[in-house]
Amino acid sequence: MSLFDRFNLGHGFSKYFRVDPATDDAMRDEVFRIRHEVYCQELRFEPERADRREWDEYDAHSLHCLLRTSQSPHQPVGCTRLVLTNPDDRGQPLPFERTCAATLDRSIIDPARLPRERIAEVSRLAVRASYRRRRNENASPMALSEEDFGSVTRPRFPYVPIGLYLGAIALAARNGIDTIFVLTEPRLASHFAKLGVDVRRIGGPVEHRGTRVPSMMDVQSIIANMRFLVRPMWRVVRDEIERGFSEAPHAAADIEP
């Protein structure tokens, strides 16, 4: 990473990547194909499908984020989604509410008692192997570790996973979401703390493609407390998400895959 990129992460991110909301069928198809490549073909988390597209019932009320290379032709790199509560039945649980039904600490927070239209879950974050593979870390759809941040003498920054998370945060802020939930590896909170993000654990671990813990984040607190160095990248991602919606004829979240 050059000295300029180190101190302007927005420039560094834009040089290599772009992030877009998947607002049409073609872009959503690209998202589902990335997920199939990572979750079905490579990691075997889900069964392979004849159409090479991985999707589930939550995608009908989700917003999708697609990360691609900035240079044309834009090559797919990764994706994630923001699962909104079902507009036809807000009481239907989000994915983590099902998975963690027995381990959630409802004395910390009870998602069922929150305004359901103002909560969402970040899930199905997938990065293609060529953009995430490190020695001894091939069994995760999105690897993030201490070494990704480099050192004082050899600085680095994990543009791909952080770009996808910032994309999800931008989607949440744009759609009036106050609280986002995520089911992640236990160590992720310490990595996000480097960015100024307070990830609060809200329950015990569960076995879900490895050990995972449920956590929550406050959207406006993330934006307000973001580290100074990360803000240029956040502005780039936020603006790209906004531009994607403004250029889309219809930006609906309720289109069946």
C-alpha positions as CSV (number, residue, x, y, z in Angstrom):
1,M,0.0,0.0,0.0
2,S,1.4,3.4,-1.0
3,L,1.7,6.1,1.6
4,F,-1.1,8.1,-0.1
5,D,-3.4,5.0,-0.1
6,R,-2.6,4.4,3.6
7,F,-3.8,7.9,4.5
8,N,-6.7,8.0,2.0
9,L,-8.4,4.7,2.1
10,G,-11.1,6.0,-0.1
11,H,-8.6,6.6,-2.9
12,G,-7.0,3.2,-2.3
13,F,-10.4,1.4,-2.4
14,S,-11.6,3.2,-5.6
15,K,-8.3,2.3,-7.3
16,Y,-9.1,-1.4,-7.1
17,F,-12.8,-1.9,-6.3
18,R,-16.4,-0.6,-6.7
19,V,-19.4,-1.4,-4.6
20,D,-23.0,-1.3,-6.0
21,P,-26.4,-2.1,-4.7
22,A,-27.8,-5.0,-6.7
23,T,-30.9,-3.2,-7.9
24,D,-31.8,-5.3,-11.0
25,D,-32.1,-9.0,-11.9
26,A,-28.7,-9.1,-13.7
27,M,-26.8,-7.9,-10.6
28,R,-28.8,-10.1,-8.2
29,D,-28.0,-13.0,-10.5
30,E,-24.3,-12.1,-10.1
31,V,-24.7,-12.1,-6.3
32,F,-26.4,-15.5,-6.3
33,R,-23.7,-16.9,-8.6
34,I,-20.9,-15.7,-6.3
35,R,-22.7,-17.3,-3.3
36,H,-23.1,-20.6,-5.2
37,E,-19.4,-20.6,-6.1
38,V,-18.3,-19.9,-2.5
39,Y,-21.0,-21.6,-0.3
40,C,-21.9,-24.5,-2.6
41,Q,-19.0,-25.4,-4.8
42,E,-16.1,-24.5,-2.7
43,L,-17.0,-24.7,1.0
44,R,-19.9,-27.2,0.6
45,F,-22.1,-25.3,3.1
46,E,-25.1,-25.7,0.8
47,P,-25.9,-28.2,-1.8
48,E,-25.0,-27.5,-5.4
49,R,-27.8,-26.4,-7.7
50,A,-28.3,-27.0,-11.4
51,D,-28.7,-23.3,-12.2
52,R,-25.5,-22.4,-10.2
53,R,-27.4,-19.8,-8.1
54,E,-27.6,-19.9,-4.3
55,W,-30.6,-18.2,-2.7
56,D,-33.2,-18.8,0.0
57,E,-36.5,-17.5,1.2
58,Y,-34.9,-14.4,2.9
59,D,-33.7,-13.0,-0.4
60,A,-37.2,-12.0,-1.3
61,H,-37.0,-9.2,1.4
62,S,-33.2,-8.5,1.3
63,L,-31.0,-5.8,-0.1
64,H,-27.9,-7.0,-1.8
65,C,-24.4,-5.5,-2.1
66,L,-22.1,-6.4,-4.9
67,L,-18.3,-5.8,-4.9
68,R,-16.5,-5.8,-8.2
69,T,-13.1,-4.6,-9.6
70,S,-13.1,-1.0,-10.5
71,Q,-11.4,-1.6,-13.9
72,S,-13.6,-2.6,-16.8
73,P,-14.7,-5.3,-17.4
74,H,-15.8,-5.3,-13.8
75,Q,-15.0,-8.7,-12.4
76,P,-17.1,-10.0,-9.4
77,V,-15.2,-10.1,-6.1
78,G,-17.8,-10.6,-3.4
79,C,-21.2,-9.9,-2.1
80,T,-23.3,-9.6,1.0
81,R,-27.0,-9.0,1.9
82,L,-29.0,-7.0,4.4
83,V,-32.0,-9.1,5.4
84,L,-35.0,-7.0,6.3
85,T,-37.9,-8.3,8.3
86,N,-40.7,-9.6,6.1
87,P,-42.9,-6.7,5.2
88,D,-45.9,-9.0,5.0
89,D,-45.3,-10.4,8.5
90,R,-42.8,-8.4,10.6
91,G,-43.0,-11.0,13.3
92,Q,-41.2,-13.6,11.2
93,P,-37.7,-14.2,12.6
94,L,-34.6,-13.1,10.9
95,P,-32.1,-15.9,10.2
96,F,-30.0,-15.4,13.4
97,E,-33.2,-15.5,15.5
98,R,-33.9,-19.0,14.4
99,T,-30.3,-20.2,14.7
100,C,-29.7,-18.6,18.1
101,A,-33.2,-19.1,19.6
102,A,-31.8,-21.0,22.5
103,T,-28.7,-18.9,23.1
104,L,-29.8,-15.3,22.8
105,D,-29.6,-13.3,26.0
106,R,-32.8,-11.4,26.0
107,S,-31.8,-9.5,29.1
108,I,-29.4,-7.6,26.8
109,I,-31.8,-7.2,23.9
110,D,-34.9,-9.0,22.6
111,P,-35.2,-8.5,18.9
112,A,-38.9,-9.5,19.1
113,R,-39.6,-6.4,21.1
114,L,-37.9,-3.9,18.8
115,P,-39.6,-2.0,16.0
116,R,-39.3,-4.7,13.5
117,E,-39.1,-2.5,10.5
118,R,-36.0,-0.8,11.9
119,I,-33.8,-4.0,12.4
120,A,-32.0,-6.1,9.9
121,E,-29.3,-8.8,9.7
122,V,-26.1,-8.8,7.7
123,S,-25.6,-12.3,6.3
124,R,-24.3,-14.3,3.3
125,L,-21.1,-12.4,3.0
126,A,-19.1,-14.2,0.4
127,V,-15.7,-13.4,-1.1
128,R,-14.3,-15.4,-4.1
129,A,-11.4,-17.5,-3.2
130,S,-8.8,-15.6,-5.3
131,Y,-9.5,-12.5,-3.3
132,R,-9.4,-14.0,0.2
133,R,-7.2,-17.0,0.2
134,R,-4.4,-17.1,2.7
135,R,-2.4,-20.1,3.9
136,N,-4.4,-22.1,6.4
137,E,-7.6,-20.0,5.9
138,N,-9.6,-21.6,3.1
139,A,-12.6,-22.7,5.0
140,S,-14.4,-19.4,5.5
141,P,-16.5,-17.4,3.1
142,M,-14.8,-14.2,4.4
143,A,-11.5,-14.3,6.2
144,L,-10.4,-11.4,8.3
145,S,-7.5,-11.6,10.7
146,E,-4.9,-9.4,12.5
147,E,-2.4,-9.8,9.6
148,D,-4.8,-8.2,7.2
149,F,-4.1,-4.8,8.9
150,G,-0.4,-5.3,8.4
151,S,2.1,-3.6,10.6
152,V,3.5,-0.1,11.2
153,T,6.4,-0.8,8.8
154,R,4.3,-2.7,6.3
155,P,0.8,-1.3,6.4
156,R,-2.1,-3.1,4.7
157,F,-5.9,-2.8,4.8
158,P,-8.6,-5.4,4.2
159,Y,-10.5,-3.5,1.5
160,V,-12.7,-6.4,0.4
161,P,-14.4,-7.5,3.6
162,I,-14.5,-4.0,5.0
163,G,-15.9,-2.6,1.8
164,L,-18.7,-5.2,1.9
165,Y,-19.5,-4.4,5.5
166,L,-19.5,-0.7,4.8
167,G,-21.8,-1.4,1.9
168,A,-24.2,-3.2,4.2
169,I,-24.1,-0.3,6.7
170,A,-24.8,2.2,3.9
171,L,-27.8,0.1,2.8
172,A,-29.0,0.0,6.4
173,A,-28.6,3.8,6.9
174,R,-30.4,4.5,3.6
175,N,-33.4,2.3,4.6
176,G,-34.0,3.6,8.1
177,I,-32.4,0.6,9.9
178,D,-31.3,1.4,13.5
179,T,-29.9,-1.9,14.6
180,I,-28.1,-4.6,12.6
181,F,-27.4,-8.1,13.8
182,V,-24.7,-10.4,12.6
183,L,-23.7,-14.0,13.4
184,T,-19.9,-14.2,13.2
185,E,-16.8,-15.8,14.4
186,P,-16.0,-14.7,18.0
187,R,-12.8,-12.9,17.1
188,L,-14.5,-10.5,14.6
189,A,-15.4,-7.9,17.3
190,S,-11.7,-7.2,18.0
191,H,-11.0,-6.6,14.3
192,F,-13.9,-4.2,14.0
193,A,-12.8,-2.3,17.1
194,K,-9.8,-1.2,15.0
195,L,-12.3,0.7,12.8
196,G,-14.2,2.3,15.7
197,V,-17.1,-0.1,15.5
198,D,-18.6,-1.3,18.7
199,V,-19.8,-4.9,18.2
200,R,-21.9,-6.1,21.2
201,R,-22.2,-9.8,21.8
202,I,-25.8,-10.7,22.7
203,G,-25.8,-14.4,23.3
204,G,-23.9,-17.6,23.7
205,P,-22.0,-19.5,20.9
206,V,-23.7,-21.8,18.5
207,E,-22.4,-24.3,16.0
208,H,-23.2,-22.9,12.5
209,R,-20.5,-23.6,10.0
210,G,-18.0,-23.4,12.9
211,T,-18.5,-21.6,16.2
212,R,-20.5,-18.4,15.8
213,V,-21.8,-15.8,18.2
214,P,-24.7,-13.4,17.7
215,S,-23.9,-9.7,17.9
216,M,-25.5,-6.4,17.3
217,M,-24.4,-3.0,16.1
218,D,-26.0,0.4,16.2
219,V,-26.0,1.9,12.7
220,Q,-25.7,5.6,13.6
221,S,-23.1,4.9,16.3
222,I,-21.0,3.1,13.7
223,I,-21.1,6.1,11.4
224,A,-20.5,8.6,14.2
225,N,-17.6,6.8,15.8
226,M,-15.8,5.5,12.7
227,R,-12.1,6.0,12.8
228,F,-10.7,9.1,11.0
229,L,-8.7,6.9,8.5
230,V,-11.7,4.9,7.5
231,R,-14.0,7.9,6.9
232,P,-12.8,8.6,3.3
233,M,-13.5,4.9,2.4
234,W,-16.9,5.1,4.0
235,R,-17.8,8.2,2.0
236,V,-16.8,6.5,-1.2
237,V,-18.9,3.4,-0.4
238,R,-21.9,5.4,0.8
239,D,-21.8,7.6,-2.4
240,E,-21.5,4.5,-4.6
241,I,-24.5,2.9,-2.9
242,E,-26.5,6.1,-3.2
243,R,-25.6,6.5,-6.9
244,G,-26.6,2.9,-7.6
245,F,-30.1,3.5,-6.3
246,S,-30.4,6.9,-8.0
247,E,-29.5,5.3,-11.4
248,A,-31.8,2.3,-11.0
249,P,-35.3,2.6,-12.5
250,H,-36.7,0.5,-9.6
251,A,-34.8,-0.3,-6.4
252,A,-37.1,-2.9,-4.9
253,A,-36.1,-5.3,-2.2
254,D,-39.0,-7.7,-2.7
255,I,-38.2,-9.3,-6.1
256,E,-38.1,-13.1,-6.0
257,P,-34.8,-14.6,-7.1
